[in-house]
């Protein structure tokens, strides 16, 4: 009877550890997406500032408004390139 109790206890601990791992993974996954969004936003914002700074000397400007901020936030540096191309289109 003692051996059955120990096996049940080991299985219960294993199941508990598996549940803790699953809960940690489910909480960590949205944080990765949030971190990626934050990095894209920062890199895109820096690229937008650099393009606008250089654009003052070369005669072009990408306006900073709500929509351009959303595009840069989601796409990052490719979003800045998209805004630049859209600004230069006739």
DRENTORKOL-3810 file (N, C-alpha, C; in nm, 4 decimals):
REM DRENTORKOL-3810
@n.u->0.0817; n.v->-0.1193; n.w->0.0000; ca.u->0.0000; ca.v->0.0000; ca.w->0.0000; c.u->0.0862; c.v->0.1258; c.w->0.0000
@n.u->0.2036; n.v->0.1217; n.w->0.0574; ca.u->0.2924; ca.v->0.2360; ca.w->0.0632; c.u->0.3448; c.v->0.2749; c.w->-0.0735
@n.u->0.3698; n.v->0.1767; n.w->-0.1607; ca.u->0.4231; ca.v->0.2039; ca.w->-0.2928; c.u->0.3192; c.v->0.2731; c.w->-0.3810
@n.u->0.1929; n.v->0.2368; n.w->-0.3693; ca.u->0.0875; ca.v->0.3007; ca.w->-0.4479; c.u->0.0726; c.v->0.4473; c.w->-0.4085
@n.u->0.0854; n.v->0.4736; n.w->-0.2816; ca.u->0.0747; ca.v->0.6108; ca.w->-0.2335; c.u->0.1891; c.v->0.6960; c.w->-0.2880
@n.u->0.3087; n.v->0.6439; n.w->-0.2932; ca.u->0.4231; ca.v->0.7191; ca.w->-0.3434; c.u->0.4122; c.v->0.7450; c.w->-0.4928
@n.u->0.3639; n.v->0.6478; n.w->-0.5679; ca.u->0.3476; ca.v->0.6672; ca.w->-0.7126; c.u->0.2411; c.v->0.7726; c.w->-0.7393
@n.u->0.1309; n.v->0.7685; n.w->-0.6644; ca.u->0.0259; ca.v->0.8695; ca.w->-0.6798; c.u->0.0772; c.v->1.0085; c.w->-0.6450
@n.u->0.1590; n.v->1.0168; n.w->-0.5416; ca.u->0.2151; ca.v->1.1454; ca.w->-0.5015; c.u->0.3110; c.v->1.1993; c.w->-0.6087
@n.u->0.3913; n.v->1.1130; n.w->-0.6649; ca.u->0.4842; ca.v->1.1537; ca.w->-0.7711; c.u->0.4064; c.v->1.2006; c.w->-0.8938
@n.u->0.2994; n.v->1.1289; n.w->-0.9297; ca.u->0.2180; ca.v->1.1701; ca.w->-1.0438; c.u->0.1492; c.v->1.3043; c.w->-1.0170
@n.u->0.1031; n.v->1.3255; n.w->-0.8940; ca.u->0.0383; ca.v->1.4522; ca.w->-0.8599; c.u->0.1372; c.v->1.5679; c.w->-0.8698
@n.u->0.2591; n.v->1.5485; n.w->-0.8187; ca.u->0.3605; ca.v->1.6529; ca.w->-0.8309; c.u->0.3955; c.v->1.6797; c.w->-0.9771
@n.u->0.4078; n.v->1.5748; n.w->-1.0563; ca.u->0.4376; ca.v->1.5909; ca.w->-1.1985; c.u->0.3282; c.v->1.6666; c.w->-1.2709
@n.u->0.2020; n.v->1.6340; n.w->-1.2387; ca.u->0.0889; ca.v->1.7031; ca.w->-1.2996; c.u->0.0870; c.v->1.8503; c.w->-1.2577
@n.u->0.1168; n.v->1.8776; n.w->-1.1313; ca.u->0.1210; ca.v->2.0159; ca.w->-1.0827; c.u->0.2303; c.v->2.0964; c.w->-1.1499
@n.u->0.3457; n.v->2.0366; n.w->-1.1675; ca.u->0.4559; ca.v->2.1052; ca.w->-1.2349; c.u->0.4203; c.v->2.1318; c.w->-1.3809
@n.u->0.3550; n.v->2.0370; n.w->-1.4460; ca.u->0.3126; ca.v->2.0558; ca.w->-1.5850; c.u->0.2111; c.v->2.1688; c.w->-1.5951
@n.u->0.1187; n.v->2.1784; n.w->-1.5003; ca.u->0.0211; ca.v->2.2875; ca.w->-1.5011; c.u->0.0885; c.v->2.4232; c.w->-1.4785
@n.u->0.1864; n.v->2.4274; n.w->-1.3889; ca.u->0.2596; ca.v->2.5521; ca.w->-1.3671; c.u->0.3362; c.v->2.5944; c.w->-1.4921
@n.u->0.3952; n.v->2.4981; n.w->-1.5615; ca.u->0.4668; ca.v->2.5272; ca.w->-1.6855; c.u->0.3702; c.v->2.5820; c.w->-1.7907
@n.u->0.2536; n.v->2.5200; n.w->-1.8033; ca.u->0.1536; ca.v->2.5643; ca.w->-1.9002; c.u->0.1039; c.v->2.7047; c.w->-1.8669
@n.u->0.0768; n.v->2.7311; n.w->-1.7404; ca.u->0.0309; ca.v->2.8639; ca.w->-1.6999; c.u->0.1385; c.v->2.9690; c.w->-1.7271
@n.u->0.2633; n.v->2.9370; n.w->-1.6989; ca.u->0.3722; ca.v->3.0298; ca.w->-1.7270; c.u->0.3865; c.v->3.0576; c.w->-1.8752
@n.u->0.3716; n.v->2.9556; n.w->-1.9578; ca.u->0.3816; ca.v->2.9727; ca.w->-2.1020; c.u->0.2680; c.v->3.0607; c.w->-2.1531
@n.u->0.1457; n.v->3.0376; n.w->-2.1015; ca.u->0.0320; ca.v->3.1170; ca.w->-2.1469; c.u->0.0440; c.v->3.2629; c.w->-2.1044
@n.u->0.1101; n.v->3.2891; n.w->-1.9945; ca.u->0.1313; ca.v->3.4268; ca.w->-1.9521; c.u->0.2490; c.v->3.4915; c.w->-2.0233
@n.u->0.3454; n.v->3.4124; n.w->-2.0665; ca.u->0.4650; ca.v->3.4659; ca.w->-2.1306; c.u->0.4431; c.v->3.4968; c.w->-2.2786
@n.u->0.3566; n.v->3.4222; n.w->-2.3457; ca.u->0.3354; ca.v->3.4413; ca.w->-2.4893; c.u->0.2875; c.v->3.5824; c.w->-2.5229
@n.u->0.1878; n.v->3.6394; n.w->-2.4526; ca.u->0.1488; ca.v->3.7772; ca.w->-2.4853; c.u->0.2596; c.v->3.8786; c.w->-2.4554
@n.u->0.3445; n.v->3.8497; n.w->-2.3585; ca.u->0.4537; ca.v->3.9410; ca.w->-2.3271; c.u->0.5549; c.v->3.9457; c.w->-2.4410
@n.u->0.5748; n.v->3.8338; n.w->-2.5091; ca.u->0.6658; ca.v->3.8331; ca.w->-2.6242; c.u->0.6116; c.v->3.9208; c.w->-2.7361
@n.u->0.4808; n.v->3.9113; n.w->-2.7602; ca.u->0.4187; ca.v->3.9931; ca.w->-2.8641; c.u->0.4281; c.v->4.1405; c.w->-2.8270
@n.u->0.4034; n.v->4.1726; n.w->-2.7006; ca.u->0.4130; ca.v->4.3102; ca.w->-2.6540; c.u->0.5563; c.v->4.3617; c.w->-2.6657
@n.u->0.6539; n.v->4.2788; n.w->-2.6340; ca.u->0.7942; ca.v->4.3180; ca.w->-2.6462; c.u->0.8333; c.v->4.3429; c.w->-2.7902
@n.u->0.7854; n.v->4.2581; n.w->-2.8799; ca.u->0.8150; ca.v->4.2758; ca.w->-3.0227; c.u->0.7522; c.v->4.4053; c.w->-3.0745
@n.u->0.6300; n.v->4.4334; n.w->-3.0318; ca.u->0.5632; ca.v->4.5571; ca.w->-3.0712; c.u->0.6391; c.v->4.6784; c.w->-3.0188
@n.u->0.6874; n.v->4.6691; n.w->-2.8967; ca.u->0.7625; ca.v->4.7796; ca.w->-2.8366; c.u->0.8933; c.v->4.8045; c.w->-2.9114
@n.u->0.9651; n.v->4.6977; n.w->-2.9462; ca.u->1.0909; ca.v->4.7124; ca.w->-3.0205; c.u->1.0643; c.v->4.7715; c.w->-3.1583
@n.u->0.9591; n.v->4.7237; n.w->-3.2273; ca.u->0.9240; ca.v->4.7795; ca.w->-3.3584; c.u->0.8911; c.v->4.9274; c.w->-3.3474
@n.u->0.8173; n.v->4.9640; n.w->-3.2444; ca.u->0.7793; ca.v->5.1041; ca.w->-3.2267; c.u->0.9010; c.v->5.1922; c.w->-3.2045
@n.u->0.9923; n.v->5.1476; n.w->-3.1206; ca.u->1.1106; ca.v->5.2280; ca.w->-3.0906; c.u->1.1998; c.v->5.2418; c.w->-3.2133
@n.u->1.2273; n.v->5.1313; n.w->-3.2816; ca.u->1.3121; ca.v->5.1375; ca.w->-3.4008; c.u->1.2476; c.v->5.2206; c.w->-3.5113
@n.u->1.1181; n.v->5.2047; n.w->-3.5300; ca.u->1.0479; ca.v->5.2828; ca.w->-3.6316; c.u->1.0458; c.v->5.4304; c.w->-3.5980
@n.u->1.0252; n.v->5.4628; n.w->-3.4706; ca.u->1.0260; ca.v->5.6035; ca.w->-3.4296; c.u->1.1614; c.v->5.6684; c.w->-3.4501
@n.u->1.2673; n.v->5.5961; n.w->-3.4166; ca.u->1.4024; ca.v->5.6483; ca.w->-3.4373; c.u->1.4288; c.v->5.6683; c.w->-3.5865
@n.u->1.3876; n.v->5.5714; n.w->-3.6683; ca.u->1.4072; ca.v->5.5852; ca.w->-3.8129; c.u->1.3269; c.v->5.7026; c.w->-3.8680
@n.u->1.2060; n.v->5.7242; n.w->-3.8156; ca.u->1.1237; ca.v->5.8361; ca.w->-3.8612; c.u->1.1870; c.v->5.9700; c.w->-3.8236
@n.u->1.2433; n.v->5.9787; n.w->-3.7055; ca.u->1.3110; ca.v->6.1016; ca.w->-3.6636; c.u->1.4335; c.v->6.1271; c.w->-3.7512
@n.u->1.5095; n.v->6.0221; n.w->-3.7815; ca.u->1.6288; ca.v->6.0378; ca.w->-3.8661; c.u->1.5895; c.v->6.0817; c.w->-4.0063
@n.u->1.4846; n.v->6.0202; n.w->-4.0622; ca.u->1.4407; ca.v->6.0582; ca.w->-4.1970; c.u->1.3912; c.v->6.2025; c.w->-4.1982
@n.u->1.3162; n.v->6.2423; n.w->-4.0966; ca.u->1.2687; ca.v->6.3817; ca.w->-4.0926; c.u->1.3838; c.v->6.4793; c.w->-4.0711
@n.u->1.4835; n.v->6.4402; n.w->-3.9927; ca.u->1.5999; ca.v->6.5274; ca.w->-3.9726; c.u->1.6773; c.v->6.5455; c.w->-4.1028
@n.u->1.7029; n.v->6.4350; n.w->-4.1724; ca.u->1.7727; ca.v->6.4440; ca.w->-4.3011; c.u->1.6854; c.v->6.5094; c.w->-4.4067
@n.u->1.5550; n.v->6.4902; n.w->-4.3954; ca.u->1.4625; ca.v->6.5489; ca.w->-4.4922; c.u->1.4587; c.v->6.7002; c.w->-4.4859
@n.u->1.4892; n.v->6.7568; n.w->-4.3698; ca.u->1.4956; ca.v->6.9029; ca.w->-4.3602; c.u->1.6034; c.v->6.9594; c.w->-4.4526
@n.u->1.7125; n.v->6.8875; n.w->-4.4658; ca.u->1.8217; ca.v->6.9326; ca.w->-4.5520; c.u->1.7961; c.v->6.9003; c.w->-4.6990
@n.u->1.7222; n.v->6.7918; n.w->-4.7250; ca.u->1.7006; ca.v->6.7475; ca.w->-4.8627; c.u->1.5650; c.v->6.7874; c.w->-4.9194
@n.u->1.4775; n.v->6.8456; n.w->-4.8384; ca.u->1.3518; ca.v->6.8991; ca.w->-4.8900; c.u->1.2333; c.v->6.8056; c.w->-4.8843
@n.u->1.2311; n.v->6.7092; n.w->-4.7971; ca.u->1.1118; ca.v->6.6259; ca.w->-4.7807; c.u->1.0853; c.v->6.6045; c.w->-4.6329
@n.u->0.9600; n.v->6.5701; n.w->-4.6033; ca.u->0.9182; ca.v->6.5558; ca.w->-4.4649; c.u->0.8061; c.v->6.4523; c.w->-4.4578
@n.u->0.8152; n.v->6.3607; n.w->-4.3635; ca.u->0.7083; ca.v->6.2635; ca.w->-4.3387; c.u->0.6319; c.v->6.3128; c.w->-4.2169
@n.u->0.5040; n.v->6.3494; n.w->-4.2347; ca.u->0.4296; ca.v->6.4051; ca.w->-4.1216; c.u->0.4076; c.v->6.3013; c.w->-4.0123
@n.u->0.4122; n.v->6.3457; n.w->-3.8896; ca.u->0.3893; ca.v->6.2589; ca.w->-3.7754; c.u->0.2487; c.v->6.2857; c.w->-3.7226
@n.u->0.1592; n.v->6.1908; n.w->-3.7446; ca.u->0.0227; ca.v->6.2013; ca.w->-3.6945; c.u->-0.0200; c.v->6.0650; c.w->-3.6403
@n.u->-0.1467; n.v->6.0520; n.w->-3.6061; ca.u->-0.1963; ca.v->5.9290; ca.w->-3.5456; c.u->-0.1775; c.v->5.8086; c.w->-3.6384
@n.u->-0.2114; n.v->5.8240; n.w->-3.7646; ca.u->-0.2038; ca.v->5.7118; ca.w->-3.8582; c.u->-0.0598; c.v->5.6713; c.w->-3.8890
@n.u->0.0266; n.v->5.7686; n.w->-3.9044; ca.u->0.1663; ca.v->5.7341; ca.w->-3.9293; c.u->0.2275; c.v->5.6678; c.w->-3.8062
@n.u->0.1860; n.v->5.7096; n.w->-3.6876; ca.u->0.2350; ca.v->5.6461; ca.w->-3.5647; c.u->0.1897; c.v->5.5007; c.w->-3.5558
@n.u->0.0659; n.v->5.4733; n.w->-3.5932; ca.u->0.0141; ca.v->5.3355; ca.w->-3.5915; c.u->0.0900; c.v->5.2496; c.w->-3.6918
@n.u->0.1130; n.v->5.3024; n.w->-3.8118; ca.u->0.1847; ca.v->5.2256; ca.w->-3.9149; c.u->0.3271; c.v->5.1965; c.w->-3.8696
@n.u->0.3943; n.v->5.2958; n.w->-3.8146; ca.u->0.5315; ca.v->5.2755; ca.w->-3.7670; c.u->0.5322; c.v->5.1799; c.w->-3.6482
@n.u->0.4334; n.v->5.1880; n.w->-3.5619; ca.u->0.4275; ca.v->5.1002; ca.w->-3.4457; c.u->0.4107; c.v->4.9547; c.w->-3.4831
@n.u->0.3268; n.v->4.9267; n.w->-3.5801; ca.u->0.3036; ca.v->4.7879; ca.w->-3.6192; c.u->0.4127; c.v->4.7330; c.w->-3.7100
@n.u->0.4594; n.v->4.8146; n.w->-3.8023; ca.u->0.5532; ca.v->4.7636; ca.w->-3.9026; c.u->0.6995; c.v->4.7949; c.w->-3.8721
@n.u->0.7241; n.v->4.8936; n.w->-3.7894; ca.u->0.8620; ca.v->4.9274; ca.w->-3.7563; c.u->0.9295; c.v->5.0017; c.w->-3.8705
@n.u->1.0522; n.v->4.9651; n.w->-3.8992; ca.u->1.1308; ca.v->5.0319; ca.w->-4.0039; c.u->1.0675; c.v->5.0155; c.w->-4.1426
@n.u->1.0127; n.v->4.8973; n.w->-4.1781; ca.u->0.9429; ca.v->4.8903; ca.w->-4.3073; c.u->0.8237; c.v->4.9858; c.w->-4.3155
@n.u->0.7602; n.v->5.0142; n.w->-4.2026; ca.u->0.6513; ca.v->5.1121; ca.w->-4.2008; c.u->0.6999; c.v->5.2518; c.w->-4.2320
@n.u->0.8188; n.v->5.2847; n.w->-4.1842; ca.u->0.8781; ca.v->5.4155; ca.w->-4.2159; c.u->0.9078; c.v->5.4234; c.w->-4.3651
@n.u->0.9601; n.v->5.3150; n.w->-4.4207; ca.u->0.9871; ca.v->5.3122; ca.w->-4.5654; c.u->0.8572; c.v->5.3264; c.w->-4.6435
@n.u->0.7513; n.v->5.2624; n.w->-4.5977; ca.u->0.6209; ca.v->5.2735; ca.w->-4.6627; c.u->0.5697; c.v->5.4177; c.w->-4.6580
@n.u->0.5802; n.v->5.4807; n.w->-4.5437; ca.u->0.5367; ca.v->5.6207; ca.w->-4.5321; c.u->0.6188; c.v->5.7118; c.w->-4.6218
@n.u->0.7491; n.v->5.6855; n.w->-4.6282; ca.u->0.8354; ca.v->5.7653; ca.w->-4.7141; c.u->0.7954; c.v->5.7498; c.w->-4.8594
@n.u->0.7690; n.v->5.6275; n.w->-4.9033; ca.u->0.7273; ca.v->5.6050; ca.w->-5.0424; c.u->0.5920; c.v->5.6652; c.w->-5.0706
@n.u->0.4999; n.v->5.6566; n.w->-4.9761; ca.u->0.3683; ca.v->5.7157; ca.w->-4.9964; c.u->0.3752; c.v->5.8682; c.w->-5.0019
@n.u->0.4673; n.v->5.9253; n.w->-4.9276; ca.u->0.4835; ca.v->6.0698; ca.w->-4.9279; c.u->0.5411; c.v->6.1179; c.w->-5.0611
@n.u->0.6271; n.v->6.0379; n.w->-5.1225; ca.u->0.6930; ca.v->6.0759; ca.w->-5.2470; c.u->0.6095; c.v->6.0460; c.w->-5.3714
@n.u->0.5025; n.v->5.9670; n.w->-5.3574; ca.u->0.4186; ca.v->5.9356; ca.w->-5.4722; c.u->0.3403; c.v->6.0589; c.w->-5.5155
@n.u->0.3235; n.v->6.0769; n.w->-5.6464; ca.u->0.2485; ca.v->6.1946; ca.w->-5.6949; c.u->0.0998; c.v->6.1817; c.w->-5.6717
END
